[in-house]
C-alpha cells in the first residue's frame, strides 16, 4: 500500500512538471508565425506591390 501511494504521488508530480514546462515553452501555432524575410508573395499579403520595391 505504501508503494502505491508513493507511485501515485510521483506520477502527480511528474505530470504537474510536464504541464508547467509545456506552458512555459509553448510553441506558436503555425498560423501565427510571421516570416523572417519578406518575399514577394508575403509582400502581396501585406498590401505591398513588389514591383514598386524593385524600382526604387
C-alpha positions as CSV (number, residue, x, y, z in Angstrom):
1,X,0.0,0.0,0.0
2,X,2.8,2.4,0.8
3,X,4.4,1.8,-2.6
4,X,1.2,2.6,-4.4
5,X,0.9,6.0,-2.6
6,X,4.5,6.8,-3.5
7,X,3.9,5.9,-7.1
8,X,0.7,8.0,-7.3
9,X,2.4,11.0,-5.7
10,X,5.4,10.7,-8.1
11,X,3.1,10.4,-11.1
12,X,1.2,13.6,-10.0
13,X,4.5,15.5,-9.5
14,X,5.8,14.4,-12.9
15,X,2.5,15.3,-14.6
16,X,2.5,18.7,-13.0
17,X,6.1,19.4,-14.1
18,X,5.2,18.4,-17.7
19,X,2.3,20.7,-17.7
20,X,4.3,23.6,-16.3
21,X,7.2,23.1,-18.7
22,X,4.8,22.7,-21.6
23,X,3.2,26.1,-20.8
24,X,6.5,27.8,-20.4
25,X,7.9,26.7,-23.8
26,X,4.7,26.9,-25.8
27,X,5.4,26.9,-29.5
28,X,3.4,29.3,-31.6
29,X,0.8,27.9,-33.9
30,X,1.9,27.6,-37.5
31,X,-0.8,30.1,-38.4
32,X,0.6,32.7,-36.0
33,X,4.2,32.6,-37.4
34,X,5.4,35.6,-39.3
35,X,8.1,35.2,-41.9
36,X,11.6,36.5,-41.1
37,X,12.2,37.7,-44.6
38,X,9.5,39.5,-46.6
39,X,9.5,37.9,-50.1
40,X,7.3,39.0,-53.0
41,X,4.4,36.6,-52.0
42,X,4.3,37.8,-48.4
43,X,4.6,41.4,-49.6
44,X,1.4,41.0,-51.6
45,X,-0.3,39.7,-48.5
46,X,0.7,42.8,-46.6
47,X,-0.5,45.1,-49.4
48,X,3.0,46.0,-50.7
49,X,3.5,45.9,-54.5
50,X,6.8,44.1,-55.0
51,X,7.3,45.6,-58.5
52,X,7.4,49.1,-56.8
53,X,10.0,48.0,-54.3
54,X,12.5,46.9,-57.1
55,X,12.2,50.2,-58.9
56,X,13.3,52.4,-56.0
